[in-house]
Amino acid sequence: MQPGWLEAADAEAIDWTGLTDKNTTLAIYMGRATAPVVREGLIAAGRDPKTPAAVLARGTRRDSVSVAGMLAEIINRIHRGV
């Protein structure tokens, strides 16, 4: 589990290679702000761009929003839906 509240610069310093196992589910909490850096880090480290991904905003509230798609396209989906 990796907290998403890290600053973008901190996220860029993460060794993403340990998070690229295709048999591992990765959860990043509070990661909407750092989603672009997380996506780039994972793909650059070898995670398949076609990996299913989802981003939830305000997950416990009535106005919650979720976006799902492939890792490669999740940022575009965030901009359109969250």
C-alpha positions, 0 to 999 in steps of 0.5 A: 500500500502506498499513500498518495498524499505524497508530494509529486517530487516524493512520488518520483523518488519511489522505486517503482520496480517492486510494484510492477508484478502483474500478479500484485494488486496495488492500492494507492490511497488519496492518490488523485493528485499524484496519479500522473506521477504514479502512472508514469512511474509504474509504466516506466518501471515495466508495469503493463500499460494495459493493467486495469486501473481505477481512481475513486474520489470522495469514496465514502461520500454521497458525491463519490466518483469513480473512474476505471480503465487501463493504466495508460489511459486513466489520467485522461479518464480522470480529467473527464470524470473525477 
